[in-house]
Amino acid sequence: MSRTMGIDLGTSNSAAALIKDGKIKLVPASEGPTSYGKMFPSIVAFREDGEIVVGKNAKSYAYAHPERTVRWIKRKMGTDYTVNIDGYMYTPQEISALIIKKMKNDAEAFIGEKIDKAVISAPAYFNNNQRNATKEAGEIAGLEVLRIVSEPTAAS
């Protein structure tokens, strides 16, 4: 069976929801509750040992290693901006895909099923380049992006 999740890919924090047992449920972050509830920081850290950490643990890592941590990447979506980590140039889409992949993995663990589709929210002011970059991030994360929905529409 094909499963779809809703994603709020936020500048500061991200969250996901899906339908479980006929009800909309927020997906809990694998690292446990944060000060934001089930949302987690939209932060990606690249540890020296090669491990990529996303969310609450990345935020903790950022204090000691800010040069190996990426925040607020959503602000660069749809641009040619890159982040150099150990000689590899990451695009905003690739960084965002790591955040989305974490949500996908957390959702699959939460419901015990594979998730293969998503609807992702984006700010109403995003232009076509930014919306396409957001869709690309979802695809890099292994999801078929059914739609990019404006955040005000998603909220209502």
Phi and psi in radians as a Rosetta constraint file:
Dihedral C 1 N 2 CA 2 C 2 CIRCULARHARMONIC -1.476 0.35
Dihedral N 2 CA 2 C 2 N 3 CIRCULARHARMONIC 2.291 0.35
Dihedral C 2 N 3 CA 3 C 3 CIRCULARHARMONIC -2.039 0.35
Dihedral N 3 CA 3 C 3 N 4 CIRCULARHARMONIC 2.514 0.35
Dihedral C 3 N 4 CA 4 C 4 CIRCULARHARMONIC -2.143 0.35
Dihedral N 4 CA 4 C 4 N 5 CIRCULARHARMONIC 2.491 0.35
Dihedral C 4 N 5 CA 5 C 5 CIRCULARHARMONIC -2.169 0.35
Dihedral N 5 CA 5 C 5 N 6 CIRCULARHARMONIC 2.689 0.35
Dihedral C 5 N 6 CA 6 C 6 CIRCULARHARMONIC -1.735 0.35
Dihedral N 6 CA 6 C 6 N 7 CIRCULARHARMONIC 2.366 0.35
Dihedral C 6 N 7 CA 7 C 7 CIRCULARHARMONIC -2.168 0.35
Dihedral N 7 CA 7 C 7 N 8 CIRCULARHARMONIC 2.260 0.35
Dihedral C 7 N 8 CA 8 C 8 CIRCULARHARMONIC -1.824 0.35
Dihedral N 8 CA 8 C 8 N 9 CIRCULARHARMONIC 1.663 0.35
Dihedral C 8 N 9 CA 9 C 9 CIRCULARHARMONIC -1.494 0.35
Dihedral N 9 CA 9 C 9 N 10 CIRCULARHARMONIC 1.673 0.35
Dihedral C 9 N 10 CA 10 C 10 CIRCULARHARMONIC -1.625 0.35
Dihedral N 10 CA 10 C 10 N 11 CIRCULARHARMONIC 2.804 0.35
Dihedral C 10 N 11 CA 11 C 11 CIRCULARHARMONIC -1.179 0.35
Dihedral N 11 CA 11 C 11 N 12 CIRCULARHARMONIC -0.786 0.35
Dihedral C 11 N 12 CA 12 C 12 CIRCULARHARMONIC -1.763 0.35
Dihedral N 12 CA 12 C 12 N 13 CIRCULARHARMONIC -0.690 0.35
Dihedral C 12 N 13 CA 13 C 13 CIRCULARHARMONIC -2.432 0.35
Dihedral N 13 CA 13 C 13 N 14 CIRCULARHARMONIC 2.665 0.35
Dihedral C 13 N 14 CA 14 C 14 CIRCULARHARMONIC -2.241 0.35
Dihedral N 14 CA 14 C 14 N 15 CIRCULARHARMONIC 2.733 0.35
Dihedral C 14 N 15 CA 15 C 15 CIRCULARHARMONIC -2.666 0.35
Dihedral N 15 CA 15 C 15 N 16 CIRCULARHARMONIC 2.817 0.35
Dihedral C 15 N 16 CA 16 C 16 CIRCULARHARMONIC -2.428 0.35
Dihedral N 16 CA 16 C 16 N 17 CIRCULARHARMONIC 2.689 0.35
Dihedral C 16 N 17 CA 17 C 17 CIRCULARHARMONIC -2.460 0.35
Dihedral N 17 CA 17 C 17 N 18 CIRCULARHARMONIC 2.749 0.35
Dihedral C 17 N 18 CA 18 C 18 CIRCULARHARMONIC -2.708 0.35
Dihedral N 18 CA 18 C 18 N 19 CIRCULARHARMONIC 3.020 0.35
Dihedral C 18 N 19 CA 19 C 19 CIRCULARHARMONIC -1.669 0.35
Dihedral N 19 CA 19 C 19 N 20 CIRCULARHARMONIC 2.163 0.35
Dihedral C 19 N 20 CA 20 C 20 CIRCULARHARMONIC -2.334 0.35
Dihedral N 20 CA 20 C 20 N 21 CIRCULARHARMONIC 2.230 0.35
Dihedral C 20 N 21 CA 21 C 21 CIRCULARHARMONIC 0.957 0.35
Dihedral N 21 CA 21 C 21 N 22 CIRCULARHARMONIC 0.654 0.35
Dihedral C 21 N 22 CA 22 C 22 CIRCULARHARMONIC 1.351 0.35
Dihedral N 22 CA 22 C 22 N 23 CIRCULARHARMONIC 0.109 0.35
Dihedral C 22 N 23 CA 23 C 23 CIRCULARHARMONIC -2.231 0.35
Dihedral N 23 CA 23 C 23 N 24 CIRCULARHARMONIC 2.618 0.35
Dihedral C 23 N 24 CA 24 C 24 CIRCULARHARMONIC -1.312 0.35
Dihedral N 24 CA 24 C 24 N 25 CIRCULARHARMONIC 2.213 0.35
Dihedral C 24 N 25 CA 25 C 25 CIRCULARHARMONIC -2.206 0.35
Dihedral N 25 CA 25 C 25 N 26 CIRCULARHARMONIC 2.390 0.35
Dihedral C 25 N 26 CA 26 C 26 CIRCULARHARMONIC -1.321 0.35
Dihedral N 26 CA 26 C 26 N 27 CIRCULARHARMONIC 2.458 0.35
Dihedral C 26 N 27 CA 27 C 27 CIRCULARHARMONIC -1.461 0.35
Dihedral N 27 CA 27 C 27 N 28 CIRCULARHARMONIC 2.133 0.35
Dihedral C 27 N 28 CA 28 C 28 CIRCULARHARMONIC -1.269 0.35
Dihedral N 28 CA 28 C 28 N 29 CIRCULARHARMONIC 2.447 0.35
Dihedral C 28 N 29 CA 29 C 29 CIRCULARHARMONIC -1.188 0.35
Dihedral N 29 CA 29 C 29 N 30 CIRCULARHARMONIC 2.470 0.35
Dihedral C 29 N 30 CA 30 C 30 CIRCULARHARMONIC -1.076 0.35
Dihedral N 30 CA 30 C 30 N 31 CIRCULARHARMONIC -0.485 0.35
Dihedral C 30 N 31 CA 31 C 31 CIRCULARHARMONIC -1.474 0.35
Dihedral N 31 CA 31 C 31 N 32 CIRCULARHARMONIC 0.093 0.35
Dihedral C 31 N 32 CA 32 C 32 CIRCULARHARMONIC 1.679 0.35
Dihedral N 32 CA 32 C 32 N 33 CIRCULARHARMONIC 3.068 0.35
Dihedral C 32 N 33 CA 33 C 33 CIRCULARHARMONIC -1.060 0.35
Dihedral N 33 CA 33 C 33 N 34 CIRCULARHARMONIC 2.535 0.35
Dihedral C 33 N 34 CA 34 C 34 CIRCULARHARMONIC -1.933 0.35
Dihedral N 34 CA 34 C 34 N 35 CIRCULARHARMONIC -3.134 0.35
Dihedral C 34 N 35 CA 35 C 35 CIRCULARHARMONIC -1.166 0.35
Dihedral N 35 CA 35 C 35 N 36 CIRCULARHARMONIC -0.177 0.35
Dihedral C 35 N 36 CA 36 C 36 CIRCULARHARMONIC -1.798 0.35
Dihedral N 36 CA 36 C 36 N 37 CIRCULARHARMONIC 0.261 0.35
Dihedral C 36 N 37 CA 37 C 37 CIRCULARHARMONIC 1.449 0.35
Dihedral N 37 CA 37 C 37 N 38 CIRCULARHARMONIC -2.183 0.35
Dihedral C 37 N 38 CA 38 C 38 CIRCULARHARMONIC -1.594 0.35
Dihedral N 38 CA 38 C 38 N 39 CIRCULARHARMONIC -0.091 0.35
Dihedral C 38 N 39 CA 39 C 39 CIRCULARHARMONIC -1.280 0.35
Dihedral N 39 CA 39 C 39 N 40 CIRCULARHARMONIC 2.787 0.35
Dihedral C 39 N 40 CA 40 C 40 CIRCULARHARMONIC -2.405 0.35
Dihedral N 40 CA 40 C 40 N 41 CIRCULARHARMONIC 2.719 0.35
Dihedral C 40 N 41 CA 41 C 41 CIRCULARHARMONIC -1.071 0.35
Dihedral N 41 CA 41 C 41 N 42 CIRCULARHARMONIC 2.394 0.35
Dihedral C 41 N 42 CA 42 C 42 CIRCULARHARMONIC -1.450 0.35
Dihedral N 42 CA 42 C 42 N 43 CIRCULARHARMONIC 1.151 0.35
Dihedral C 42 N 43 CA 43 C 43 CIRCULARHARMONIC -2.232 0.35
Dihedral N 43 CA 43 C 43 N 44 CIRCULARHARMONIC 2.399 0.35
Dihedral C 43 N 44 CA 44 C 44 CIRCULARHARMONIC -2.145 0.35
Dihedral N 44 CA 44 C 44 N 45 CIRCULARHARMONIC 2.263 0.35
Dihedral C 44 N 45 CA 45 C 45 CIRCULARHARMONIC -2.065 0.35
Dihedral N 45 CA 45 C 45 N 46 CIRCULARHARMONIC 2.458 0.35
Dihedral C 45 N 46 CA 46 C 46 CIRCULARHARMONIC -1.957 0.35
Dihedral N 46 CA 46 C 46 N 47 CIRCULARHARMONIC 1.751 0.35
Dihedral C 46 N 47 CA 47 C 47 CIRCULARHARMONIC -1.243 0.35
Dihedral N 47 CA 47 C 47 N 48 CIRCULARHARMONIC 2.725 0.35
Dihedral C 47 N 48 CA 48 C 48 CIRCULARHARMONIC -1.058 0.35
Dihedral N 48 CA 48 C 48 N 49 CIRCULARHARMONIC -0.495 0.35
Dihedral C 48 N 49 CA 49 C 49 CIRCULARHARMONIC -1.409 0.35
Dihedral N 49 CA 49 C 49 N 50 CIRCULARHARMONIC 0.040 0.35
Dihedral C 49 N 50 CA 50 C 50 CIRCULARHARMONIC 1.698 0.35
Dihedral N 50 CA 50 C 50 N 51 CIRCULARHARMONIC -0.211 0.35
Dihedral C 50 N 51 CA 51 C 51 CIRCULARHARMONIC -1.230 0.35
Dihedral N 51 CA 51 C 51 N 52 CIRCULARHARMONIC 2.426 0.35
Dihedral C 51 N 52 CA 52 C 52 CIRCULARHARMONIC -1.838 0.35
Dihedral N 52 CA 52 C 52 N 53 CIRCULARHARMONIC 2.189 0.35
Dihedral C 52 N 53 CA 53 C 53 CIRCULARHARMONIC -2.054 0.35
Dihedral N 53 CA 53 C 53 N 54 CIRCULARHARMONIC 2.383 0.35
Dihedral C 53 N 54 CA 54 C 54 CIRCULARHARMONIC -2.204 0.35
Dihedral N 54 CA 54 C 54 N 55 CIRCULARHARMONIC 2.455 0.35
Dihedral C 54 N 55 CA 55 C 55 CIRCULARHARMONIC 1.687 0.35
Dihedral N 55 CA 55 C 55 N 56 CIRCULARHARMONIC -2.469 0.35
Dihedral C 55 N 56 CA 56 C 56 CIRCULARHARMONIC -0.991 0.35
Dihedral N 56 CA 56 C 56 N 57 CIRCULARHARMONIC -0.751 0.35
Dihedral C 56 N 57 CA 57 C 57 CIRCULARHARMONIC -1.196 0.35
Dihedral N 57 CA 57 C 57 N 58 CIRCULARHARMONIC -0.578 0.35
Dihedral C 57 N 58 CA 58 C 58 CIRCULARHARMONIC -1.173 0.35
Dihedral N 58 CA 58 C 58 N 59 CIRCULARHARMONIC -0.653 0.35
Dihedral C 58 N 59 CA 59 C 59 CIRCULARHARMONIC -1.110 0.35
Dihedral N 59 CA 59 C 59 N 60 CIRCULARHARMONIC -0.732 0.35
Dihedral C 59 N 60 CA 60 C 60 CIRCULARHARMONIC -1.105 0.35
Dihedral N 60 CA 60 C 60 N 61 CIRCULARHARMONIC -0.727 0.35
Dihedral C 60 N 61 CA 61 C 61 CIRCULARHARMONIC -1.134 0.35
Dihedral N 61 CA 61 C 61 N 62 CIRCULARHARMONIC -0.547 0.35
Dihedral C 61 N 62 CA 62 C 62 CIRCULARHARMONIC -1.087 0.35
Dihedral N 62 CA 62 C 62 N 63 CIRCULARHARMONIC -0.500 0.35
Dihedral C 62 N 63 CA 63 C 63 CIRCULARHARMONIC -1.089 0.35
Dihedral N 63 CA 63 C 63 N 64 CIRCULARHARMONIC -0.708 0.35
Dihedral C 63 N 64 CA 64 C 64 CIRCULARHARMONIC -1.602 0.35
Dihedral N 64 CA 64 C 64 N 65 CIRCULARHARMONIC -0.382 0.35
Dihedral C 64 N 65 CA 65 C 65 CIRCULARHARMONIC -2.374 0.35
Dihedral N 65 CA 65 C 65 N 66 CIRCULARHARMONIC 1.088 0.35
Dihedral C 65 N 66 CA 66 C 66 CIRCULARHARMONIC -1.097 0.35
Dihedral N 66 CA 66 C 66 N 67 CIRCULARHARMONIC -0.467 0.35
Dihedral C 66 N 67 CA 67 C 67 CIRCULARHARMONIC -1.278 0.35
Dihedral N 67 CA 67 C 67 N 68 CIRCULARHARMONIC -0.240 0.35
Dihedral C 67 N 68 CA 68 C 68 CIRCULARHARMONIC -1.937 0.35
Dihedral N 68 CA 68 C 68 N 69 CIRCULARHARMONIC 0.312 0.35
Dihedral C 68 N 69 CA 69 C 69 CIRCULARHARMONIC -2.235 0.35
Dihedral N 69 CA 69 C 69 N 70 CIRCULARHARMONIC 2.426 0.35
Dihedral C 69 N 70 CA 70 C 70 CIRCULARHARMONIC -2.047 0.35
Dihedral N 70 CA 70 C 70 N 71 CIRCULARHARMONIC 2.212 0.35
Dihedral C 70 N 71 CA 71 C 71 CIRCULARHARMONIC -2.181 0.35
Dihedral N 71 CA 71 C 71 N 72 CIRCULARHARMONIC 2.811 0.35
Dihedral C 71 N 72 CA 72 C 72 CIRCULARHARMONIC 0.930 0.35
Dihedral N 72 CA 72 C 72 N 73 CIRCULARHARMONIC 0.571 0.35
Dihedral C 72 N 73 CA 73 C 73 CIRCULARHARMONIC -1.173 0.35
Dihedral N 73 CA 73 C 73 N 74 CIRCULARHARMONIC -0.406 0.35
Dihedral C 73 N 74 CA 74 C 74 CIRCULARHARMONIC -1.013 0.35
Dihedral N 74 CA 74 C 74 N 75 CIRCULARHARMONIC -0.519 0.35
Dihedral C 74 N 75 CA 75 C 75 CIRCULARHARMONIC -1.129 0.35
Dihedral N 75 CA 75 C 75 N 76 CIRCULARHARMONIC -0.325 0.35
Dihedral C 75 N 76 CA 76 C 76 CIRCULARHARMONIC -1.812 0.35
Dihedral N 76 CA 76 C 76 N 77 CIRCULARHARMONIC 0.034 0.35
Dihedral C 76 N 77 CA 77 C 77 CIRCULARHARMONIC -1.011 0.35
Dihedral N 77 CA 77 C 77 N 78 CIRCULARHARMONIC 2.424 0.35
Dihedral C 77 N 78 CA 78 C 78 CIRCULARHARMONIC 1.413 0.35
Dihedral N 78 CA 78 C 78 N 79 CIRCULARHARMONIC 0.171 0.35
Dihedral C 78 N 79 CA 79 C 79 CIRCULARHARMONIC -2.028 0.35
Dihedral N 79 CA 79 C 79 N 80 CIRCULARHARMONIC 3.096 0.35
Dihedral C 79 N 80 CA 80 C 80 CIRCULARHARMONIC -1.660 0.35
Dihedral N 80 CA 80 C 80 N 81 CIRCULARHARMONIC 0.283 0.35
Dihedral C 80 N 81 CA 81 C 81 CIRCULARHARMONIC -1.054 0.35
Dihedral N 81 CA 81 C 81 N 82 CIRCULARHARMONIC 2.484 0.35
Dihedral C 81 N 82 CA 82 C 82 CIRCULARHARMONIC -2.380 0.35
Dihedral N 82 CA 82 C 82 N 83 CIRCULARHARMONIC 2.780 0.35
Dihedral C 82 N 83 CA 83 C 83 CIRCULARHARMONIC -2.069 0.35
Dihedral N 83 CA 83 C 83 N 84 CIRCULARHARMONIC 2.176 0.35
Dihedral C 83 N 84 CA 84 C 84 CIRCULARHARMONIC -1.626 0.35
Dihedral N 84 CA 84 C 84 N 85 CIRCULARHARMONIC 1.984 0.35
Dihedral C 84 N 85 CA 85 C 85 CIRCULARHARMONIC -2.178 0.35
Dihedral N 85 CA 85 C 85 N 86 CIRCULARHARMONIC 2.009 0.35
Dihedral C 85 N 86 CA 86 C 86 CIRCULARHARMONIC 0.927 0.35
Dihedral N 86 CA 86 C 86 N 87 CIRCULARHARMONIC 0.664 0.35
Dihedral C 86 N 87 CA 87 C 87 CIRCULARHARMONIC 1.494 0.35
Dihedral N 87 CA 87 C 87 N 88 CIRCULARHARMONIC -0.091 0.35
Dihedral C 87 N 88 CA 88 C 88 CIRCULARHARMONIC -1.745 0.35
Dihedral N 88 CA 88 C 88 N 89 CIRCULARHARMONIC 2.313 0.35
Dihedral C 88 N 89 CA 89 C 89 CIRCULARHARMONIC -1.662 0.35
Dihedral N 89 CA 89 C 89 N 90 CIRCULARHARMONIC 1.851 0.35
Dihedral C 89 N 90 CA 90 C 90 CIRCULARHARMONIC -1.518 0.35
Dihedral N 90 CA 90 C 90 N 91 CIRCULARHARMONIC 2.357 0.35
Dihedral C 90 N 91 CA 91 C 91 CIRCULARHARMONIC -1.505 0.35
Dihedral N 91 CA 91 C 91 N 92 CIRCULARHARMONIC 2.837 0.35
Dihedral C 91 N 92 CA 92 C 92 CIRCULARHARMONIC -1.001 0.35
Dihedral N 92 CA 92 C 92 N 93 CIRCULARHARMONIC -0.608 0.35
Dihedral C 92 N 93 CA 93 C 93 CIRCULARHARMONIC -1.125 0.35
Dihedral N 93 CA 93 C 93 N 94 CIRCULARHARMONIC -0.700 0.35
Dihedral C 93 N 94 CA 94 C 94 CIRCULARHARMONIC -1.189 0.35
Dihedral N 94 CA 94 C 94 N 95 CIRCULARHARMONIC -0.703 0.35
Dihedral C 94 N 95 CA 95 C 95 CIRCULARHARMONIC -1.147 0.35
Dihedral N 95 CA 95 C 95 N 96 CIRCULARHARMONIC -0.802 0.35
Dihedral C 95 N 96 CA 96 C 96 CIRCULARHARMONIC -1.085 0.35
Dihedral N 96 CA 96 C 96 N 97 CIRCULARHARMONIC -0.619 0.35
Dihedral C 96 N 97 CA 97 C 97 CIRCULARHARMONIC -1.082 0.35
Dihedral N 97 CA 97 C 97 N 98 CIRCULARHARMONIC -0.609 0.35
Dihedral C 97 N 98 CA 98 C 98 CIRCULARHARMONIC -1.129 0.35
Dihedral N 98 CA 98 C 98 N 99 CIRCULARHARMONIC -0.671 0.35
Dihedral C 98 N 99 CA 99 C 99 CIRCULARHARMONIC -1.169 0.35
Dihedral N 99 CA 99 C 99 N 100 CIRCULARHARMONIC -0.799 0.35
Dihedral C 99 N 100 CA 100 C 100 CIRCULARHARMONIC -1.115 0.35
Dihedral N 100 CA 100 C 100 N 101 CIRCULARHARMONIC -0.710 0.35
Dihedral C 100 N 101 CA 101 C 101 CIRCULARHARMONIC -1.062 0.35
Dihedral N 101 CA 101 C 101 N 102 CIRCULARHARMONIC -0.669 0.35
Dihedral C 101 N 102 CA 102 C 102 CIRCULARHARMONIC -1.082 0.35
Dihedral N 102 CA 102 C 102 N 103 CIRCULARHARMONIC -0.793 0.35
Dihedral C 102 N 103 CA 103 C 103 CIRCULARHARMONIC -1.086 0.35
Dihedral N 103 CA 103 C 103 N 104 CIRCULARHARMONIC -0.719 0.35
Dihedral C 103 N 104 CA 104 C 104 CIRCULARHARMONIC -1.061 0.35
Dihedral N 104 CA 104 C 104 N 105 CIRCULARHARMONIC -0.837 0.35
Dihedral C 104 N 105 CA 105 C 105 CIRCULARHARMONIC -1.093 0.35
Dihedral N 105 CA 105 C 105 N 106 CIRCULARHARMONIC -0.750 0.35
Dihedral C 105 N 106 CA 106 C 106 CIRCULARHARMONIC -1.099 0.35
Dihedral N 106 CA 106 C 106 N 107 CIRCULARHARMONIC -0.720 0.35
Dihedral C 106 N 107 CA 107 C 107 CIRCULARHARMONIC -1.151 0.35
Dihedral N 107 CA 107 C 107 N 108 CIRCULARHARMONIC -0.739 0.35
Dihedral C 107 N 108 CA 108 C 108 CIRCULARHARMONIC -1.114 0.35
Dihedral N 108 CA 108 C 108 N 109 CIRCULARHARMONIC -0.673 0.35
Dihedral C 108 N 109 CA 109 C 109 CIRCULARHARMONIC -1.174 0.35
Dihedral N 109 CA 109 C 109 N 110 CIRCULARHARMONIC -0.626 0.35
Dihedral C 109 N 110 CA 110 C 110 CIRCULARHARMONIC -1.184 0.35
Dihedral N 110 CA 110 C 110 N 111 CIRCULARHARMONIC -0.723 0.35
Dihedral C 110 N 111 CA 111 C 111 CIRCULARHARMONIC -1.818 0.35
Dihedral N 111 CA 111 C 111 N 112 CIRCULARHARMONIC -0.195 0.35
Dihedral C 111 N 112 CA 112 C 112 CIRCULARHARMONIC 1.253 0.35
Dihedral N 112 CA 112 C 112 N 113 CIRCULARHARMONIC 0.416 0.35
Dihedral C 112 N 113 CA 113 C 113 CIRCULARHARMONIC -2.379 0.35
Dihedral N 113 CA 113 C 113 N 114 CIRCULARHARMONIC 2.792 0.35
Dihedral C 113 N 114 CA 114 C 114 CIRCULARHARMONIC -1.335 0.35
Dihedral N 114 CA 114 C 114 N 115 CIRCULARHARMONIC 2.395 0.35
Dihedral C 114 N 115 CA 115 C 115 CIRCULARHARMONIC -1.854 0.35
Dihedral N 115 CA 115 C 115 N 116 CIRCULARHARMONIC 2.259 0.35
Dihedral C 115 N 116 CA 116 C 116 CIRCULARHARMONIC -2.246 0.35
Dihedral N 116 CA 116 C 116 N 117 CIRCULARHARMONIC -0.046 0.35
Dihedral C 116 N 117 CA 117 C 117 CIRCULARHARMONIC -2.370 0.35
Dihedral N 117 CA 117 C 117 N 118 CIRCULARHARMONIC 2.732 0.35
Dihedral C 117 N 118 CA 118 C 118 CIRCULARHARMONIC -2.651 0.35
Dihedral N 118 CA 118 C 118 N 119 CIRCULARHARMONIC 2.706 0.35
Dihedral C 118 N 119 CA 119 C 119 CIRCULARHARMONIC -2.033 0.35
Dihedral N 119 CA 119 C 119 N 120 CIRCULARHARMONIC 2.242 0.35
Dihedral C 119 N 120 CA 120 C 120 CIRCULARHARMONIC -2.078 0.35
Dihedral N 120 CA 120 C 120 N 121 CIRCULARHARMONIC 2.358 0.35
Dihedral C 120 N 121 CA 121 C 121 CIRCULARHARMONIC -1.520 0.35
Dihedral N 121 CA 121 C 121 N 122 CIRCULARHARMONIC 2.638 0.35
Dihedral C 121 N 122 CA 122 C 122 CIRCULARHARMONIC -2.500 0.35
Dihedral N 122 CA 122 C 122 N 123 CIRCULARHARMONIC 2.665 0.35
Dihedral C 122 N 123 CA 123 C 123 CIRCULARHARMONIC -1.000 0.35
Dihedral N 123 CA 123 C 123 N 124 CIRCULARHARMONIC 2.564 0.35
Dihedral C 123 N 124 CA 124 C 124 CIRCULARHARMONIC -1.055 0.35
Dihedral N 124 CA 124 C 124 N 125 CIRCULARHARMONIC -0.524 0.35
Dihedral C 124 N 125 CA 125 C 125 CIRCULARHARMONIC -1.426 0.35
Dihedral N 125 CA 125 C 125 N 126 CIRCULARHARMONIC -0.093 0.35
Dihedral C 125 N 126 CA 126 C 126 CIRCULARHARMONIC -1.065 0.35
Dihedral N 126 CA 126 C 126 N 127 CIRCULARHARMONIC 2.358 0.35
Dihedral C 126 N 127 CA 127 C 127 CIRCULARHARMONIC -1.498 0.35
Dihedral N 127 CA 127 C 127 N 128 CIRCULARHARMONIC -3.118 0.35
Dihedral C 127 N 128 CA 128 C 128 CIRCULARHARMONIC -1.063 0.35
Dihedral N 128 CA 128 C 128 N 129 CIRCULARHARMONIC -0.694 0.35
Dihedral C 128 N 129 CA 129 C 129 CIRCULARHARMONIC -1.058 0.35
Dihedral N 129 CA 129 C 129 N 130 CIRCULARHARMONIC -0.768 0.35
Dihedral C 129 N 130 CA 130 C 130 CIRCULARHARMONIC -1.188 0.35
Dihedral N 130 CA 130 C 130 N 131 CIRCULARHARMONIC -0.697 0.35
Dihedral C 130 N 131 CA 131 C 131 CIRCULARHARMONIC -1.169 0.35
Dihedral N 131 CA 131 C 131 N 132 CIRCULARHARMONIC -0.739 0.35
Dihedral C 131 N 132 CA 132 C 132 CIRCULARHARMONIC -1.130 0.35
Dihedral N 132 CA 132 C 132 N 133 CIRCULARHARMONIC -0.670 0.35
Dihedral C 132 N 133 CA 133 C 133 CIRCULARHARMONIC -1.128 0.35
Dihedral N 133 CA 133 C 133 N 134 CIRCULARHARMONIC -0.663 0.35
Dihedral C 133 N 134 CA 134 C 134 CIRCULARHARMONIC -1.128 0.35
Dihedral N 134 CA 134 C 134 N 135 CIRCULARHARMONIC -0.745 0.35
Dihedral C 134 N 135 CA 135 C 135 CIRCULARHARMONIC -1.094 0.35
Dihedral N 135 CA 135 C 135 N 136 CIRCULARHARMONIC -0.748 0.35
Dihedral C 135 N 136 CA 136 C 136 CIRCULARHARMONIC -1.060 0.35
Dihedral N 136 CA 136 C 136 N 137 CIRCULARHARMONIC -0.689 0.35
Dihedral C 136 N 137 CA 137 C 137 CIRCULARHARMONIC -1.040 0.35
Dihedral N 137 CA 137 C 137 N 138 CIRCULARHARMONIC -0.750 0.35
Dihedral C 137 N 138 CA 138 C 138 CIRCULARHARMONIC -1.097 0.35
Dihedral N 138 CA 138 C 138 N 139 CIRCULARHARMONIC -0.696 0.35
Dihedral C 138 N 139 CA 139 C 139 CIRCULARHARMONIC -1.190 0.35
Dihedral N 139 CA 139 C 139 N 140 CIRCULARHARMONIC -0.691 0.35
Dihedral C 139 N 140 CA 140 C 140 CIRCULARHARMONIC -1.051 0.35
Dihedral N 140 CA 140 C 140 N 141 CIRCULARHARMONIC -0.612 0.35
Dihedral C 140 N 141 CA 141 C 141 CIRCULARHARMONIC -1.315 0.35
Dihedral N 141 CA 141 C 141 N 142 CIRCULARHARMONIC -0.051 0.35
Dihedral C 141 N 142 CA 142 C 142 CIRCULARHARMONIC 1.650 0.35
Dihedral N 142 CA 142 C 142 N 143 CIRCULARHARMONIC 0.334 0.35
Dihedral C 142 N 143 CA 143 C 143 CIRCULARHARMONIC -1.978 0.35
Dihedral N 143 CA 143 C 143 N 144 CIRCULARHARMONIC 2.567 0.35
Dihedral C 143 N 144 CA 144 C 144 CIRCULARHARMONIC -1.485 0.35
Dihedral N 144 CA 144 C 144 N 145 CIRCULARHARMONIC 2.020 0.35
Dihedral C 144 N 145 CA 145 C 145 CIRCULARHARMONIC -1.532 0.35
Dihedral N 145 CA 145 C 145 N 146 CIRCULARHARMONIC 1.933 0.35
Dihedral C 145 N 146 CA 146 C 146 CIRCULARHARMONIC -1.289 0.35
Dihedral N 146 CA 146 C 146 N 147 CIRCULARHARMONIC -0.589 0.35
Dihedral C 146 N 147 CA 147 C 147 CIRCULARHARMONIC -2.918 0.35
Dihedral N 147 CA 147 C 147 N 148 CIRCULARHARMONIC 2.570 0.35
Dihedral C 147 N 148 CA 148 C 148 CIRCULARHARMONIC -1.800 0.35
Dihedral N 148 CA 148 C 148 N 149 CIRCULARHARMONIC 2.103 0.35
Dihedral C 148 N 149 CA 149 C 149 CIRCULARHARMONIC -1.921 0.35
Dihedral N 149 CA 149 C 149 N 150 CIRCULARHARMONIC 2.372 0.35
Dihedral C 149 N 150 CA 150 C 150 CIRCULARHARMONIC -1.073 0.35
Dihedral N 150 CA 150 C 150 N 151 CIRCULARHARMONIC 2.444 0.35
Dihedral C 150 N 151 CA 151 C 151 CIRCULARHARMONIC -0.998 0.35
Dihedral N 151 CA 151 C 151 N 152 CIRCULARHARMONIC -0.712 0.35
Dihedral C 151 N 152 CA 152 C 152 CIRCULARHARMONIC -1.089 0.35
Dihedral N 152 CA 152 C 152 N 153 CIRCULARHARMONIC -0.625 0.35
Dihedral C 152 N 153 CA 153 C 153 CIRCULARHARMONIC -1.183 0.35
Dihedral N 153 CA 153 C 153 N 154 CIRCULARHARMONIC -0.764 0.35
Dihedral C 153 N 154 CA 154 C 154 CIRCULARHARMONIC -1.091 0.35
Dihedral N 154 CA 154 C 154 N 155 CIRCULARHARMONIC -0.685 0.35
Dihedral C 154 N 155 CA 155 C 155 CIRCULARHARMONIC -1.155 0.35
Dihedral N 155 CA 155 C 155 N 156 CIRCULARHARMONIC -0.607 0.35
